[in-house]
Amino acid sequence: KSSYMYFNRIAKTNKEILDTLIEVSKEIEERYKLLAEVGVKSIEQYNTIAKNDNMKPLPYLLTVFNNYSKSIQLTNSDKINACLHQILKFGRIVGLYLVIVANTVITSDEINYNLPTRLSFMAEDVNRSLTTLGVAGAESLPSSADILYSSVELEKAMHLKVATLSKPELLLHILYTM
């Protein structure tokens, strides 16, 4: 396994996506069992004990779920949503994080309720901004280099600037870093 890709795969088909999400869900269950065996309630506590007792610490893992909108239109969408909900609800405690990339509204209340952080590029209208972030403002962003960031830890959404690359610049960057 690569130190950067824990499951070492990029899922492309709906079956691969579901299998990967099931594997991430199983990893959550295994980590909960491990934390219970040690008698702690979070990855931070576990890793502190692991460091002091010369045990292997648990790595933090990030699952990026790209093109949510397309995937839920395919078969097994209920199972996919159930896995996403489980990862969002229980994963953070054991160091598993989920990024959902969606170009349309996420209609699952279970998933929306458990998304603590959201960001949006320029939205088409105020309704899209409200649906995506829970606040208005993304419809008024000045350029494609701007995002609106919303989090349960913030009182109000934060306006951030991000880097933009043209396609030729991006291709050169990818080739340079390979």
Backbone torsions as a table, in degrees:
resi	resn	phi	psi	omega
1	LYS	NA	137.7	175.4
2	SER	-70.7	149.9	177.8
3	SER	-71.7	-10.7	-179.5
4	TYR	-104.7	-20.2	179.9
5	MET	-126.4	97.9	-174.9
6	TYR	-62.0	-48.5	179.1
7	PHE	-89.2	-8.3	173.0
8	ASN	56.0	44.2	178.7
9	ARG	-153.8	154.5	170.0
10	ILE	-120.8	113.5	-177.1
11	ALA	-81.3	133.1	-178.5
12	LYS	-117.5	-39.0	-179.4
13	THR	-89.3	163.0	179.9
14	ASN	-61.2	-37.6	177.8
15	LYS	-65.1	-42.7	177.9
16	GLU	-63.7	-38.9	178.6
17	ILE	-62.5	-49.7	-179.3
18	LEU	-62.5	-44.4	179.2
19	ASP	-59.8	-41.4	179.5
20	THR	-66.1	-44.7	179.3
21	LEU	-63.9	-36.6	176.2
22	ILE	-64.5	-40.4	178.8
23	GLU	-65.0	-40.4	176.7
24	VAL	-64.1	-41.8	177.6
25	SER	-61.1	-41.0	177.6
26	LYS	-65.1	-37.4	177.3
27	GLU	-61.6	-38.7	177.2
28	ILE	-61.5	-47.5	-179.6
29	GLU	-60.6	-42.7	179.1
30	GLU	-63.4	-40.5	179.9
31	ARG	-67.5	-38.0	176.4
32	TYR	-61.7	-42.0	177.7
33	LYS	-61.3	-43.4	-179.9
34	LEU	-63.2	-44.2	178.1
35	LEU	-62.8	-40.2	179.2
36	ALA	-64.6	-40.1	179.2
37	GLU	-61.0	-37.9	-178.5
38	VAL	-83.8	-19.9	178.2
39	GLY	85.7	33.8	178.6
40	VAL	-124.0	168.0	-175.4
41	LYS	-117.2	4.1	179.3
42	SER	-153.2	161.0	178.1
43	ILE	-63.9	-33.9	179.6
44	GLU	-62.2	-45.7	178.4
45	GLN	-64.1	-42.9	179.5
46	TYR	-60.4	-48.1	-177.1
47	ASN	-65.9	-30.1	175.1
48	THR	-65.2	-46.1	178.1
49	ILE	-65.6	-42.8	-179.8
50	ALA	-59.3	-42.1	-179.7
51	LYS	-64.3	-42.5	-178.4
52	ASN	-73.6	-28.0	-177.7
53	ASP	-103.5	16.0	180.0
54	ASN	54.9	38.1	174.1
55	MET	-99.8	164.6	179.0
56	LYS	-78.4	122.7	178.0
57	PRO	-71.3	156.6	177.3
58	LEU	-83.2	132.9	176.2
59	PRO	-77.9	152.5	170.6
60	TYR	-79.8	138.4	-177.5
61	LEU	-122.3	144.6	178.3
62	LEU	-124.0	126.2	174.4
63	THR	-108.8	125.8	177.8
64	VAL	-105.0	119.4	179.5
65	PHE	-105.2	98.7	-176.8
66	ASN	-90.7	147.6	175.9
67	ASN	59.7	50.3	177.4
68	TYR	-52.5	-44.6	-175.3
69	SER	-58.0	-41.3	-179.7
70	LYS	-71.7	-40.7	-175.6
71	SER	-65.7	-36.9	-177.6
72	ILE	-77.7	-8.2	175.5
73	GLN	-84.7	-11.6	-178.6
74	LEU	-92.0	-178.4	179.0
75	THR	-65.5	159.5	178.4
76	ASN	67.9	20.4	-177.5
77	SER	-62.4	-33.5	177.5
78	ASP	-64.8	-41.2	178.9
79	LYS	-67.8	-40.2	178.1
80	ILE	-62.2	-47.5	178.5
81	ASN	-61.2	-38.5	179.2
82	ALA	-64.2	-42.2	177.9
83	CYS	-65.2	-45.3	178.9
84	LEU	-59.4	-42.7	179.3
85	HIS	-61.5	-44.9	179.7
86	GLN	-62.6	-43.8	-179.9
87	ILE	-63.2	-44.9	179.8
88	LEU	-65.3	-39.4	-174.7
89	LYS	-76.1	-39.3	-171.8
90	PHE	-114.1	-14.7	-171.7
91	GLY	-69.1	-39.0	-174.0
92	ARG	-59.0	-36.7	-177.8
93	ILE	-62.3	-33.5	-177.4
94	VAL	-105.5	14.6	172.9
95	GLY	86.0	19.2	177.4
96	LEU	-110.4	119.3	-176.9
97	TYR	-114.2	154.1	-176.4
98	LEU	-130.8	130.2	172.1
99	VAL	-111.3	125.2	177.4
100	ILE	-109.4	122.6	176.5
101	VAL	-102.7	120.9	-177.6
102	ALA	-137.0	135.7	177.2
103	ASN	-102.0	3.3	171.8
104	THR	-135.0	174.8	-176.5
105	VAL	-66.8	136.7	173.5
106	ILE	-84.6	115.9	-173.3
107	THR	-91.1	-10.2	-179.2
108	SER	-76.4	117.0	179.1
109	ASP	-63.6	-37.3	-179.9
110	GLU	-61.7	-40.8	179.5
111	ILE	-72.2	-48.3	-179.5
112	ASN	-57.5	-41.2	-178.2
113	TYR	-63.6	-31.4	-175.2
114	ASN	-98.6	11.6	175.9
115	LEU	-92.7	102.1	-176.0
116	PRO	-77.3	-22.0	-177.2
117	THR	-134.1	138.2	179.7
118	ARG	-139.4	148.9	170.3
119	LEU	-141.0	152.2	-176.2
120	SER	-141.9	137.6	166.7
121	PHE	-79.4	-172.2	-177.1
122	MET	-55.1	126.9	179.3
123	ALA	-93.2	154.8	-179.4
124	GLU	-63.8	-39.5	-177.7
125	ASP	-155.8	175.8	-177.2
126	VAL	-63.7	-34.0	178.7
127	ASN	-63.1	-41.5	178.2
128	ARG	-65.2	-39.9	177.3
129	SER	-62.4	-45.1	179.1
130	LEU	-62.3	-41.3	-178.8
131	THR	-69.3	-41.9	-177.1
132	THR	-74.1	-47.7	-172.5
133	LEU	-104.8	-20.9	-172.5
134	GLY	87.0	-0.3	178.6
135	VAL	-141.4	155.7	173.8
136	ALA	-80.6	161.8	175.4
137	GLY	134.0	-32.8	-178.5
138	ALA	-66.1	-23.7	178.0
139	GLU	-72.3	-14.3	-177.1
140	SER	-106.8	8.6	180.0
141	LEU	-64.3	139.5	-172.8
142	PRO	-75.3	-26.8	-175.9
143	SER	-154.9	176.5	179.1
144	SER	-73.9	-6.3	177.5
145	ALA	-94.7	13.4	-178.4
146	ASP	-118.7	142.2	172.2
147	ILE	-133.8	156.1	172.9
148	LEU	-110.4	127.6	-174.4
149	TYR	-112.9	127.5	-179.4
150	SER	-126.2	136.7	-179.7
151	SER	-145.9	152.8	176.8
152	VAL	-64.4	-20.0	-179.3
153	GLU	-84.5	-11.2	-178.7
154	LEU	-103.5	144.9	176.6
155	GLU	-73.0	-35.9	178.2
156	LYS	-141.3	161.9	-178.4
157	ALA	-64.1	149.3	-177.8
158	MET	-111.7	134.4	177.9
159	HIS	-89.7	125.1	-178.9
160	LEU	-125.8	149.0	172.7
161	LYS	-98.1	140.3	177.7
162	VAL	-126.8	159.6	178.8
163	ALA	-73.7	142.6	173.8
164	THR	-120.7	140.8	178.6
165	LEU	-127.2	138.2	174.0
166	SER	-74.6	165.9	-179.9
167	LYS	-59.1	-44.9	177.6
168	PRO	-61.9	-37.9	178.0
169	GLU	-65.6	-40.8	179.8
170	LEU	-64.2	-44.1	178.3
171	LEU	-62.5	-42.9	176.8
172	LEU	-62.0	-41.4	179.3
173	HIS	-62.9	-44.2	179.3
174	ILE	-63.0	-45.8	178.9
175	LEU	-63.6	-38.2	-179.1
176	TYR	-66.4	-36.4	-176.2
177	THR	-86.9	-4.5	-179.3
178	MET	-79.8	NA	NA
